[in-house]
């Protein structure tokens, strides 16, 4: 019995470093959060993030990736904040937000910011995401020039997400670069009720909204893209995405806030 116990302890000590390494190398969890404000309260929300929230996120183990406000009013330019956080894991995110919510500095900042009225019109929307295998390394940097960002969400038909990934991996991503678009990151939701297995969410950077639109016009006319799209649709009995106006492809042009790590 003592020999078995000794062997068990020896094996545990042998494999513990490997298990620890596997945990430390685990892919991070990304979280897309969308806040909708009451009318006239967006500036108060931005001030709260600028002065308190962002640094408290970092204090509690969350990494600020990017913060944006939509460019167009129909997409929420006067009421909406969109941002992305990076967590060590889904469980770490839960613990971080628990600690953040209990932080006296956050509680005081929230109370002070809402003395003139409640800021949010509804509870924040949260979408946990995992990076795709073709997503480029996420570069947190301030670009020398002012950029506009575009968040695009694709909803696929049942069973077609893998085919969409293949098309992006083999063709789309490099064609975006060819036509002047910067690939920032590509993610898929991890929860079924948020689109796991059906949605692709990604962010591009452009010199301006007009430049982004011009780039897409050139991209769609590119013979390589036309051929790749036709081949993927022929192999999958039609379009990979749900046709609009149901869901299909949604695009939101965004400008970074002054406190966004990514500019």
Steps between C-alpha positions, in 0.01 A plus 500: 500500500784738590666420168182589307470826689862582423447426130189716491683794658794453265275500194313807628825690545616391154188614315412807707737729305353376173146563618596844626660581164187386318289731719730795447506445125120479474347735248357817654129571501385817327186687596309739277289737707240743365352775717187696405452829686201706581468809282770757571702269728773373267753765605442414866563133421818580308624719786441217747698259287777754438539600865422176683374189325792421269764516772279297735459234232879472481526497880275196509679303229311606188688631197355795310518434124294768326215744563287641220192710431303441178546759225140502377197603702296201381762276660507692828746787462320692777420213734741208456841390627655183357811348654706182524674355806748215523479255791735216595199267489123500528524416870755778549254744340234400751734553794633828359155651459401381847802679650442806282136528605598485868781755469419810714658728237265365232197527726584862581567588134176340387297681766657837419453458125127427540410788733343676200316189385553140399750461214414165342166442329530124541740234625826473301515237227789258549631253241788270593716407202797288396754597235491315170815321386550759225460807720823705495690569823308776674716813489408747771649818358413857421532557127669818381195593293138526598313184405143383481412146603232273364340218697342241275277215618416209271219258580529177304246247393493180705819301462675762282732671750796270427467572129498873576813458713670318214420780259634763738808294582588420138389815320310781673752614762786546255271666245388748764868590551553524125225759477628721782307365799675413827391173660476563874343183642258217418287330765215254539251512791534218752140486629215349301259783586755752367561324170753224567530284191322759286671838533832657403586840652799696378644850500680679216679834501472756219640848440139624496147374445522609136830314460341189650209515259737550205712206614196274513393609152844402367501178702163385369614560140828312544503192270666292773216581740231444237646156425545405868144608589352310206697184583402505870134554417501228235645257754243599763180531297479878509585793722679419827329781691136567575362742248416852622292657640468213753859507628757416234788747506490800735754785482558775757759771436652625826742767623732426793450689825787715624572239772498196270832306501448431130476818293 
